[in-house]
């Protein structure tokens, strides 16, 4: 595996490439053209400029997270044809620049859902958190307003103000889309893009829905073992794979994470590894990566990845806000750097233990 770090670009991220370069064991970044809009073509020139900036810092681009998918594709509107063609052009430009992994999601309206961006923990750190009762009590149109004050002046991925301004219209557009229709539209999209993925050896790694159940009545399909295996079979191409995000699949406590990893051998192209602490089945907060700080056995998760021969990029996912850092919630430097070191340590121990 390769240890990587998510980076939003020098115009948007409080973390610098210089700082990332100094995290032991981190050799690549997972990045994006953060100011691009869903449906726009990423030009080869813009991709190359981003790539050159990363390489000048002594790192390389291990993958893209995300090339966002326009809602018209997810809804299945006739206008999706134009946006799919634009997506294909973007993939071709990424392939020509030697980038071979794209993480994306197929979540309607909300990219991910949290009810708090700065829940205070006993140690004084703050974390992202979710409480179903809070979701049930709020108008979805007011969802962004409820968390906007804790963004620390940053633009949160999937919660861009211009997108949140159209929430009501988006809900109306999705009114006729259920799980089956969303699966159908995902299949159509994947079948259209697989030829360019095969030509340029681009692994498409779908990110699970977060949390792994319906929110505000919206369809959610990438939520469990049954559904992800269905997706693999409906477009049975090795380039059609997954981002295995422990924090997203793990929101549903019925999901056996190590078992799911082993069932997806050869189709996990990217891994987000993080820990959650549950206060109840529908109230959870993000924890330090250390197993004892949360509810997951991080050793067993990393061992499952090792056992299937996973050799793709891993990144520490959302971290706590610690040591008075002010950054995008979940995406500060310090706790994620600690997470990278911890995950690397687990991997080394597993690797050396397997030789005995």
N, C-alpha and C positions, 0 to 999 in steps of 0.2 A: 504494500500500500504506500501511498504518498501522503504525508501530512501537509495540509494546505490551510489557508485562512481566507475568509471572505473579505473582500475589499470593494467599496462602492465607487472608487475613483477619487482623485485628489480634490475635485471640486465639492464633494459631498461627504467624504469620510473624515472623521476626526483622527482616525488611525492612519499613519503614514507607511509607505512602502519601506522606508528606512527602519521603522520600528518592527514591522513584520519580518524583515530580513534578519533581525537579531533574535527571533524566537528560535531556540534550539530545535532542529529537526524539521522546521517548516521550509519547504523549498518552492512552493507554488502558491498562487492566489486563484481564487474563484471570484470572477469579477463580472462587470456588465457595463453597458452604456446606459448609465442610470437616468440620463435625461432623455432617453428615447421613449416614444409613446408606443403602446401596443398597436401593431399593424404597420408600423413604419419599417422601411428597409434600412438595415444597417449597412452603410457603405463600406467598401473594402478599405478606403482611406481612413475612416474613423476607427475601424478595427485595428489596422496596422499601427496607427498612432498610439492607441491604448497598449498594444502589445510592446511597442518600442519603449514606452514609459516604464512598463513593468520589468522588462529585461534590463534596462539601464540601471535598475535598482538591485540587480543580481538575483532576480526571481524569474519565474515564467508563468504564463497563463495555463493553469491545469484544466480549466473549464469555465463555462459561462453560466451564471445564475442571475438573472433569467433573460431569455428572449420571450417576453410576455405575449400571451395569445389574446388576440382581440375577442371581445365578448361575442361578436357576430358569429365567430367560428364555434364557440361553445353553445350558442343558442341555435345555430343551424340556419341562419338567415341566408338568402341568396347572395348578399354582399360578402359572404365568407370567401367566395372564390378569389376575389381581389386580395383579401388579407392572407389567404393561404399562399397565393403566388408570391406575395411580398415576403412571407416567412421562408419560402423555398429559396428565394434570392439571398436572404440573409444567411441561411445555412450554407449556401454555396460560397458566399464571401468568407464565412468563418472557416470553411474547409480549405479554401485557397490560401488562407493565412495560417494553416496548420493547427487549427483549434478543433478538437474532436469530441468534446462532450458538452451537452446543453441540458441543464436542469430547467424544468418548466413545471407549471401546474395547470390543472383544469378545473379550478374552483370557481363557482359562480359568485359574482359580486365582491365578496370579501376574500382577499388573498389568504388571510389567517385571522383568527379572532382571539383577542384577549380583552378582559374587562379592566385590567390594571396594568400599567407599564412600570409602576414603581412601588409594588407591595414591599413593605419593610419586613425583613426577617430578623430573628433574634440577635444575629451577629451585627446588625446595623446595615447590612447590604440591602439593596433593593433589586427586585426581580419582576419579570413579566408573570402575570397570573390570570387565571380564568375561573369564573364562578357562574354556573348555569343559572342560578336564581337571579343574578344581576342581568344576564342576557334576557331572561324571560320577562323582566320588568321594564325593559327599555324599548323605545321605538327604534327600529334599525336605522332610520334616517338620522337619528341623534347619536348613533354609535360612536362616530368619530369625535363628536364634540365631547363625549364623556372621557376620552383619553388624551385629547389634543394638548392639554396643559402639561402633560408629562413627557413630551417628545424631545425636550431639551433643545428646541429650535431646529431639529432635524426633520427630514422627510422620511417617514417610515415606509418601507416597501409594501406595496399593496394598499396603502392608505393615503395615497397622494391626494391633496385637497381637491384638485380638479375632478378626480374620480369620485370622491365622496360627495361632491356637489350634485352628482347625477344618480345617487342611490335610488331614489324613488322611481326614476325612469328605468333603471336597470332591473328592479324588482318586477316592474310591469312586463318587461321584455322576457324575463325568465318564467313568467306565470304559467306557460304551457310546457315547461321543460321539467320532466321527472327523471329519476335515475336511469330508466331505460333509454330515454331520449338523449341524455347526456352521454351514456355509453355509445350510442349510435353515432353521435357527433364526434366523439373522440376517435372512434374507429375510422370514420371518414377522413379526419385530419391526418391520422397516422398513415393510412394507406396512401394518401397523397404525397406525404413527405418522405416515405421510406426510400424511393428511388434515389433522391439526392443524398440521403444519409448513407446508403450503400455505396454510392459513387465516391464520397469523400470520407468514408469511415467515421461518421458522426454518430455517437451514442446519444440517444434521447433518453433522459432519465427523469421520469415523471415524479414529482414531489407529492407525497400524500396530503390529504385534506387535514386541516388543523383547526379545531379538534376533529377527531374521527367519528363524527356524527352530524346529523343535520342541524344547522343553526338558522333560526328564523324561517324554518320550513323549506330552505333551499336544498336542492339535491346535493348529495355528497357520495362519491363512488369510490375514491381511492382511499379506503378506510380499513381494510382487513385482508386476511390471507385469501379468502374466497374471491373477492373482487379483483385483487391484483393478479391472481392466477388466471382469472377470466380475461383480463386485459392482455396478458402475455399470449394467451391462446388465440384471441380474436385477431391479433396481428402478430403472427408467429415469426418474428424476425429478430435476430440477435441484437440489432440496433434499437429495438423497442424494449427499453429496460426501465429501471427505477432508480430514484434517489431513495435510499433507505434511511429515513429520518426517524431515529428512535423516539424523539420527543413528540412527533406527530402521531405515528402509529401507537405509541405508548400511552396516548391520552385515553385510549380504550383499554381498560385493564384486562379485558378478555383476550387481547392480542399477545401471543407468546412470541416475543421478539426474536430470541435465538432460533426458534423453530421456523419462523417466517424467513429469516436470513438463509437458513439451510435449504428451504424450499425454492429459493430464488437464485440458486447457484448459476453463475454465468449471465445473469440478467441484472445484477446490481452493478450499476456503472458509477455510482457516487454514494457516499455515506455521510450523513449528518449524525454525529454522536453527541447526545446530551442527556441529562438526567432530569427527572421530575420528582417532586414531592407531593403526594396526595394527602389532602385533608379529608376528602370524601371522594366518591367516584366521579363527582361533577365539580369538584373544587380542587384545583391543583396549582402549584407554583413551580417555577423553574429553579433548579437547585444548582449547586456546584457540580462539576463533573464527577467528583469522587462518589463512589457507590454509597458510602455511609451517610452522605448528605441528603440522599433522596430515596426513591423507591425502586430503582433499577439496579440490577447486578451488572455493572459495566464490564467486569471481567468476562462474564459469560457472553455478553454482546460482542466484545472484541474477539473472543475465542471463536465464536461462530463465524465471524468474518474471516478469521485466519483459516479455519477449517475448510471453508469453501474455496480457498485460494484467491481471495479478493486482492486485486492488485491495482485498484483504481484510487482516486483521491478520496481522502477523508478530511473533514474539517470539524473542529470543535464548534458546536452550534451555540445558541444563545448563552451568554454568560451573565453573571450577576454584575451589578454596578458596585464596585468596591474602591476603597482607597481614595475617596472623594473625586473620582473621575466623573467628568461630564461628557456624555457621548450619546449616540443613538441607543435607546434602550435595547438591551440584549446584545449590542455590538460594540462594546468598549474593548479596549486592548487587554487590560490586566487579567481579568478572569478567564477570558478565552485563551490567553497565552498559557495560563496555568493549566487549562483544560488540554491544550495541545501537548504540553509536557507530560501530563498524567496519562493521556491516551498512548503516547509514544512509549512511556514506561511499561504500560500493560502489554503492548505489542511485543516489546523486547523480551519481557518475561515469558510470554506465551511462546514466542519463537524459540528461545533458548530451552524452555522446558520441553518442547516437542522433540528436541534432539537427543534427549536423555533416554 
